[in-house]
Amino acid sequence: MATKSYMGNIFLAPDRPILEAISIIEGHRTQMAFVVDQNEVLVGVLTNGDVRRFLLKNGNVQDPVHVCMNTGFRSVLSTDGDSREKLLKLFDLGYSAVPVLSGDGRVVDIVTPGFLAPPIQADVLARSRAPARISFAGGGSDLTYYFINNKGSVLNTSIAMYAHATLIPHERPEIRIFAQDTGEEDHFESFRALVDAPEKKLLPSVVAVIQPKFGFDLYVHSDFPVGSGLGGSSAVAISVVSAFNELRMDRWSNYQVVELAFHAERLHFGIAGGWQDQYASAFGGFNLIEFGDQQNLVHPLRLDASITNELEECLILCDTGSGHNSGKLHEKQRQEFEEQSDRAAQFKANVDLSLRMHRHLIRGELKEFGECLHDAWLLKQRMSSAISNSRIQQIYDSAIEAGALGGKLLGAGGGGFFTVFAPPRSRAQVVANLKKFDCKIFPLRFENAGVVSWRTKAL
């Protein structure tokens, strides 16, 4: 909108002569004069047409302007969020200038079609959410020390449980990070202070890898508990990277987002683990992911809705109530891999299983798919002594006794979430048996989209 300097001397009091109004009208580009009272409240408007009609009726130029001013003028309020739309409609009706009034009726601006500025750019914030995942088979073959010399393959899907990030940039160099799930807050005077901080944490590690050039507040929370086995830390990292990505002019691809998240989580922060979680969270949907020394490739699966809908109904997602430390479990698994010669063969068997389950899934052979989950459970147990324990085994055995075809402890093992495949007639009893062990049942819905981000006005 126009400025006060643009308005100039276009105001006069109601008792001023019409001749003075004529001088204002002819000397200003709006071709209008605005009549205000002693409180600067707009009470009337004068145009050449108003003056001409008055003089044709034997009016005198020395008469006060209030005798011929137009009191039925059109205006908009500065507090009206729809003012731009209203202005355009008035201009389209032929109005050459429209006053913008404050709530008490004072003129704060005069707008013409030639001087209607675009909306002022508001401060923005970026939001993102990244889904967690369920891995069906192939876990472990996504570890670099395995697939650097062997082909890795994982079958997984994203689910409708998310890590959420909100990024609010500001002009100060200060960085504030709020991890709402753990109640932790980290404050840094600058990016340099964050990089030099002695204690390594996940969220500051993601920021350190991204290297932003501005200060900000970052808020992160998740729909799942810590130590769930759903790839939660990777979903968090992907979500944060994507929030920053939303503010970039040249956006990173999903593969680049994965690489940044892997760098932050595995290398900078130092959580041992594989690559599948980051890919599942970034790309979303059902995927067969191949790992190799040259490239990792994500192959999306095209599945009929009848297959995914039925699989949702057959799979049960439950929390065992025992958390786990995936990093330590992966470290122990690597140690055992290096010490025991048969570990590579077990990883290879898991890769073969992922390919077999892939074939069953795309063909809609869900009974066979469920039975393969039992094979996945047996393979996973043989990979490391830390994956299962007596309580977890009892939970699994109880589900099988109730009619489940198979199941799988998600993530690195040791606790966290289970997924169990139960045919329709067995589902109720399987759920009942799981609840006997105080397992919490969660609704399971697949998520076809991967990480999403958007920007909105900062409130």
C-alpha positions in Angstrom: 0.0 0.0 0.0 1.0 3.6 -0.3 2.9 5.5 2.3 2.0 8.7 4.3 4.5 10.7 2.1 2.6 9.5 -1.0 -0.7 10.8 0.5 0.7 14.3 0.8 -1.5 17.3 1.6 -4.8 15.9 0.5 -6.8 16.5 3.7 -8.9 19.5 4.7 -11.4 20.4 7.4 -15.2 20.5 6.7 -15.3 24.3 7.0 -12.6 25.0 4.4 -13.8 26.5 1.1 -14.6 24.4 -1.9 -12.0 26.4 -3.9 -9.3 24.9 -1.6 -10.6 21.4 -2.3 -10.4 22.1 -6.1 -6.8 23.0 -5.7 -6.1 19.8 -3.8 -8.0 17.7 -6.4 -6.2 19.2 -9.4 -2.8 18.9 -7.7 -2.9 15.3 -6.6 -2.8 12.2 -8.7 -5.8 10.7 -7.0 -7.9 13.6 -8.2 -9.6 13.5 -4.8 -9.7 15.5 -1.6 -10.4 14.0 1.8 -12.4 15.8 4.5 -11.4 15.1 8.1 -12.8 16.4 11.4 -10.8 17.8 14.3 -9.9 14.2 15.4 -8.6 13.4 11.9 -11.6 11.0 11.3 -12.6 10.8 7.7 -16.1 12.3 7.2 -16.3 12.9 3.5 -14.7 12.7 0.1 -14.6 15.2 -2.8 -14.0 14.5 -6.5 -14.2 16.7 -9.6 -17.6 15.2 -10.2 -18.9 16.2 -6.8 -17.7 19.8 -7.2 -19.0 20.1 -10.8 -22.5 18.9 -9.8 -22.6 21.3 -6.9 -21.5 24.3 -9.0 -24.1 23.5 -11.7 -26.7 23.9 -9.0 -25.5 27.5 -8.4 -23.2 26.6 -5.7 -20.2 28.9 -4.8 -16.5 28.0 -4.6 -16.3 29.9 -1.3 -18.9 27.7 0.3 -17.6 25.1 2.9 -16.7 21.7 1.6 -19.1 19.9 3.9 -22.1 21.2 1.8 -21.1 19.2 -1.2 -18.8 16.4 0.1 -19.8 12.8 -0.5 -20.5 11.1 2.8 -21.3 7.8 1.2 -17.7 7.1 0.3 -16.3 3.6 0.1 -13.4 2.5 2.2 -11.6 -0.5 3.7 -10.3 -1.1 7.2 -6.6 -1.7 7.8 -7.5 -4.5 10.1 -9.6 -6.3 7.6 -7.9 -9.4 6.3 -10.0 -9.3 3.1 -9.0 -5.7 2.3 -7.1 -6.5 -0.9 -10.0 -8.5 -2.4 -12.4 -5.6 -1.5 -10.0 -3.0 -3.0 -9.8 -4.9 -6.3 -13.6 -5.1 -6.5 -13.9 -1.4 -5.9 -11.3 -0.6 -8.6 -13.1 -2.9 -11.0 -16.2 -0.8 -10.3 -14.4 2.3 -11.4 -13.1 3.8 -8.2 -9.8 5.6 -8.8 -8.7 5.8 -5.1 -9.9 4.2 -1.9 -9.0 5.3 1.6 -7.8 2.8 4.1 -9.1 3.5 7.6 -8.0 2.6 11.1 -10.5 1.2 13.5 -11.4 4.7 14.7 -12.0 6.0 11.2 -8.6 7.8 10.6 -7.0 7.6 7.2 -3.9 5.5 7.3 -3.4 5.1 3.6 -4.8 6.0 0.2 -4.7 3.2 -2.4 -5.0 3.5 -6.2 -4.8 0.7 -8.8 -1.3 1.9 -9.8 -0.1 1.9 -6.2 -1.5 -1.3 -4.7 1.5 -3.1 -3.4 1.6 -6.9 -3.1 1.1 -8.4 0.3 4.0 -7.9 2.7 6.2 -11.0 3.0 5.5 -12.5 6.4 8.0 -14.5 8.5 7.7 -18.2 7.8 8.4 -21.4 9.7 9.0 -24.9 8.2 7.4 -28.1 9.4 8.0 -31.7 8.5 7.0 -35.2 9.5 8.7 -38.4 8.7 7.2 -41.8 9.1 8.5 -44.7 11.2 9.0 -48.1 9.6 8.4 -51.8 9.9 11.1 -54.1 8.5 10.0 -57.5 7.3 13.2 -59.2 6.3 16.8 -58.5 5.3 17.7 -56.5 8.4 21.4 -56.5 9.0 22.3 -56.7 5.4 21.9 -52.9 5.3 25.0 -52.6 7.5 28.0 -51.2 5.6 30.4 -53.8 6.9 28.3 -56.5 5.4 27.1 -55.1 2.0 30.5 -53.6 1.2 31.5 -57.1 0.1 28.0 -58.7 -0.3 24.7 -57.8 -1.8 22.2 -56.5 0.8 18.5 -56.4 0.4 15.7 -55.3 2.8 11.9 -55.4 2.5 10.1 -52.8 4.6 7.3 -50.3 4.7 6.6 -47.0 6.4 3.7 -46.7 8.9 1.5 -43.9 10.0 3.5 -43.0 13.1 5.7 -40.0 12.7 8.6 -37.8 13.9 7.6 -34.2 13.7 9.9 -31.2 13.4 9.1 -27.4 13.5 11.8 -25.0 12.4 11.4 -21.3 13.2 14.3 -19.2 11.8 15.1 -15.8 13.2 17.7 -13.1 12.7 19.7 -13.8 15.9 22.6 -16.2 15.8 21.2 -18.1 18.8 20.1 -21.7 18.3 17.6 -23.3 20.6 16.6 -27.0 20.3 13.7 -28.6 22.1 13.4 -32.4 22.2 9.8 -32.7 23.6 9.9 -36.5 23.9 12.8 -36.4 26.4 12.2 -33.0 27.8 15.7 -31.9 26.8 16.5 -28.3 25.8 19.8 -27.2 24.2 20.7 -23.6 23.8 23.7 -22.4 21.9 24.9 -18.8 21.3 25.8 -19.6 17.7 26.4 -22.4 15.3 30.1 -22.3 16.3 29.1 -22.9 19.9 27.0 -25.9 18.8 29.8 -27.5 16.9 32.2 -27.0 19.8 29.8 -28.4 22.4 31.6 -31.3 24.3 28.5 -33.5 24.5 27.2 -35.2 21.3 23.4 -35.4 21.0 21.3 -36.5 18.0 19.5 -33.2 17.2 22.6 -30.9 17.5 24.4 -33.5 15.4 21.9 -33.1 12.6 22.3 -29.4 12.7 26.1 -29.7 12.7 25.9 -31.7 9.5 23.4 -29.3 7.8 25.5 -26.2 8.7 22.7 -23.6 8.6 23.7 -19.9 8.2 20.9 -18.5 10.4 19.7 -18.8 14.0 16.5 -20.7 14.8 14.3 -22.5 17.3 13.8 -26.2 16.5 11.0 -28.3 18.1 10.9 -32.1 17.7 8.4 -34.7 19.0 7.4 -38.2 18.0 4.3 -40.4 18.0 6.3 -43.4 19.3 8.3 -44.0 22.4 12.1 -44.0 22.5 13.6 -47.4 21.9 10.6 -48.7 19.9 12.5 -50.5 17.2 10.6 -48.6 14.5 13.6 -46.7 13.2 12.6 -43.7 15.4 16.0 -41.9 15.6 16.3 -42.1 11.8 12.8 -40.7 11.4 13.7 -37.8 13.7 16.9 -37.1 11.7 15.0 -37.3 8.4 12.3 -35.0 9.7 14.8 -32.4 10.9 16.8 -32.5 7.6 13.6 -32.0 5.6 12.5 -29.0 7.7 15.7 -27.3 6.7 15.3 -28.5 3.2 11.9 -26.8 3.0 13.6 -23.4 3.3 16.2 -24.1 0.6 16.1 -22.7 -2.9 17.7 -25.8 -4.4 16.1 -28.7 -2.6 18.0 -31.8 -1.7 16.7 -35.0 -3.3 15.4 -37.9 -1.1 18.7 -39.7 -1.6 20.6 -36.6 -0.4 18.3 -36.2 2.6 19.1 -39.8 3.5 22.8 -39.3 3.2 22.7 -36.2 5.4 20.6 -38.0 8.0 22.9 -41.1 8.0 25.9 -38.8 8.3 24.4 -37.1 11.3 23.1 -40.2 13.1 25.7 -42.8 12.4 28.9 -40.9 12.0 28.6 -37.5 13.8 26.4 -38.7 16.7 27.9 -42.2 16.6 24.8 -44.5 16.8 25.8 -47.8 15.2 23.3 -49.1 12.7 22.4 -49.6 9.1 20.9 -47.6 6.2 17.4 -49.0 5.8 15.7 -46.8 8.4 16.6 -43.5 6.7 15.5 -44.7 3.3 12.2 -46.1 4.6 11.4 -42.8 6.3 12.5 -40.5 3.4 10.8 -42.5 0.6 7.9 -44.1 2.3 5.6 -46.9 1.2 6.5 -50.5 0.6 10.1 -50.8 -0.8 12.6 -53.4 -1.6 15.9 -51.7 -0.9 19.2 -53.0 -2.4 22.5 -52.2 -0.8 25.9 -52.4 -2.4 29.4 -50.9 -2.3 28.6 -48.6 -5.3 25.0 -47.6 -4.8 22.0 -48.1 -2.6 18.8 -48.3 -4.6 15.1 -48.0 -3.5 12.6 -50.0 -5.5 9.0 -49.0 -4.7 6.4 -51.8 -4.8 3.2 -51.4 -6.7 0.7 -53.3 -4.6 -3.1 -53.6 -5.1 -5.1 -51.9 -2.4 -6.7 -55.3 -1.6 -3.3 -56.6 -0.6 -2.2 -53.7 1.6 -5.7 -53.5 3.2 -5.7 -57.2 4.1 -2.1 -57.0 5.4 -3.1 -54.1 7.7 -5.9 -56.3 9.1 -3.6 -59.3 9.6 -0.6 -57.5 11.2 -0.7 -56.7 14.9 1.7 -54.0 16.2 2.4 -54.2 19.9 4.9 -52.7 22.3 6.6 -55.2 24.5 7.1 -52.6 27.2 10.9 -53.2 27.1 13.0 -50.6 25.5 16.3 -51.2 23.8 19.5 -49.5 22.8 19.9 -50.2 19.1 23.4 -48.7 18.9 24.8 -51.1 21.5 23.0 -54.1 20.0 24.4 -53.3 16.6 27.9 -53.0 18.1 27.6 -56.4 19.7 26.2 -57.8 16.4 29.2 -56.5 14.5 31.6 -58.0 17.0 29.9 -61.4 16.7 29.9 -61.0 12.9 33.7 -60.5 12.9 34.3 -63.3 15.3 32.1 -66.0 14.0 32.5 -67.3 10.4 28.9 -68.4 9.9 27.5 -64.9 10.4 27.9 -63.9 6.7 25.9 -67.0 5.7 23.1 -66.0 8.1 23.0 -62.5 6.6 22.8 -64.0 3.2 19.9 -66.2 4.2 18.1 -63.1 5.5 18.7 -61.4 2.1 17.2 -64.4 0.3 14.3 -64.3 2.6 13.6 -60.7 1.8 13.5 -61.6 -1.9 11.1 -64.5 -1.2 8.8 -62.3 0.9 8.9 -59.7 -1.8 7.6 -62.2 -4.3 4.8 -63.4 -2.0 3.8 -59.8 -1.3 3.5 -58.6 -4.8 1.5 -61.8 -5.7 -0.8 -61.3 -2.7 0.2 -64.6 -1.1 -0.3 -63.3 2.4 -0.5 -66.7 4.1 3.0 -67.5 2.8 4.1 -64.0 3.6 3.0 -64.5 7.2 4.7 -67.9 7.5 7.9 -66.2 6.2 7.8 -63.9 9.2 8.4 -67.0 11.4 11.5 -67.7 9.3 12.6 -64.1 9.8 12.1 -64.5 13.6 14.3 -67.6 13.6 17.0 -66.0 11.5 17.1 -62.9 13.6 17.6 -64.9 16.7 20.6 -66.6 15.2 22.3 -63.3 14.2 23.1 -62.2 17.8 22.7 -63.5 21.3 21.4 -60.1 22.4 18.3 -60.0 20.1 15.9 -62.0 22.3 15.4 -63.0 25.9 13.1 -65.2 27.9 10.3 -62.7 28.2 10.3 -61.9 24.5 10.4 -65.6 23.6 7.4 -66.2 25.8 5.5 -63.3 24.2 6.2 -64.8 20.7 5.4 -68.4 21.7 2.1 -67.2 23.2 1.2 -65.5 19.9 2.0 -68.6 17.9 0.0 -70.8 20.3 -3.0 -68.5 19.7 -2.8 -69.0 15.9 -0.4 -66.4 14.6 1.5 -67.6 11.6 4.7 -65.7 12.4 6.0 -62.5 13.8 9.1 -60.4 14.2 10.7 -58.2 16.8 11.3 -54.9 15.1 14.6 -53.0 15.0 17.9 -54.3 16.4 16.1 -56.5 19.0 16.3 -56.8 22.8 12.9 -55.2 23.2 10.7 -52.5 21.6 7.9 -53.3 19.2 6.7 -56.7 17.8 4.7 -57.2 14.7 2.7 -60.4 14.5 0.8 -61.9 11.6 -2.6 -63.3 12.7 -5.3 -64.8 10.3 -8.8 -63.4 10.8 -10.1 -66.2 13.0 -7.0 -66.0 15.3 -6.6 -62.3 15.7 -8.8 -61.8 18.8 -7.1 -64.6 20.7 -3.6 -63.5 19.6 -4.4 -60.0 20.9 -5.7 -61.4 24.2 -2.5 -63.5 24.7 -0.3 -60.5 24.0 -2.1 -58.4 26.6 -1.5 -61.1 29.2 2.2 -60.0 29.0 1.1 -56.3 29.4 1.9 -55.6 25.7 0.2 -52.5 24.5 -1.5 -52.8 21.1 -1.1 -50.0 18.6 -3.3 -49.3 15.5 -1.3 -50.2 12.4 -1.8 -48.2 9.2 0.6 -48.1 6.3 1.9 -44.7 5.1 2.4 -44.5 1.3 4.2 -41.2 1.4 7.6 -40.6 2.9 8.8 -37.5 4.6 6.7 -34.4 3.9 7.5 -30.8 4.6 5.8 -27.5 4.2 6.2 -23.8 5.2 3.6 -21.6 6.8 3.4 -18.1 8.3 5.0 -17.8 11.7 2.3 -16.8 14.2 
